[in-house]
């Protein structure tokens, strides 16, 4: 099984990663070989460290190296009564860059996609419901920030249904023409949504 | 210096690679973390092995793990009397995929670029000239396969000049409209080159 040539093996392993084809992996390997070897050893070390230490936060399913919850969940400056549900870590990080939201998160690690066989049990939905039923947490508002796609909307609807019993106010992030965007270039669905969801001035 | 969070460190190190930005490196790390950890350890291992074992062939400057020359230089089925000079390992591999050329190579690892401070000493030109002056090698034909770009042509011209004294026939790869290509879409330079270099029918 094991190919003799380590360069070919490295190229094959890199090609397994998303967006990296055969040509790109060759370019990456040649670049690494033409730079200082030190950086290859460092990369190998960091990879091992990440594989060893990084796991999901037991509360919100964000990535962390801490045993007692991630930096957001264990931060004293975050408001634990507002919970924002996101589909992915990328989405969480995007919201964090706004520096507007001071609550805590729950990462689903995907959206419902029954056609692809992804049901509630495949996401972090059970742990979300357990978290909400835990009285000690005392969440007072839930923001559903799954993406405004078919799957994201379906996931938000499903969650809203499941969480009705908790009697906690639930909201959905706004969707419409992006700020600074041009109406004539907005797609029809976005534009009609933005008309439907118009606010009083 | 060392950042606490290994995920951030891994992202930073991946972003150093060509064509990988912040967003891509995040996607790569998240993909690796959501796959089997085993593959991260394997990748780290292969990286270390490549960094440990891969070096330049002492004859042709191709990458190899062998002490006594690369697989092409040490192959008994290759014709050592025909030498093809290429700018990069990618170019060598491209020629190898044609399976037409049965000679040996010399990899320059770049092209001359005086404006960027890349002179003959920065490429594998000294080792090429030493190789040719070595009578034991007895090269009978040299093919200059540097790319048909400004730098590639300049490098070929420079090499031809330097190698004149050896009395070995020197040729340059053909450049013109690509096979299967459309004349109307060929750029002007390529088209006029292909007219100038026309052959008797």
Interface residues (C-beta under 8 A of the other chain):
Chain A: X5 X6 X7 X9 X10 X13 X14 X16 X17 X18 X19 X20 X24 X26 X27 X28 X29 X30 X31 X32 X33 X34 X37 X39 X40 X41 X42 X43 X44 X45 X46 X47 X48 X49 X50 X51 X53 X54 X63 X65 X88 X89 X90 X93 X109
Chain B: X5 X6 X7 X9 X10 X13 X14 X16 X17 X18 X19 X20 X24 X26 X27 X28 X29 X30 X31 X32 X33 X34 X37 X39 X40 X41 X42 X43 X44 X45 X46 X47 X48 X49 X50 X51 X53 X54 X63 X65 X88 X89 X90 X93 X109
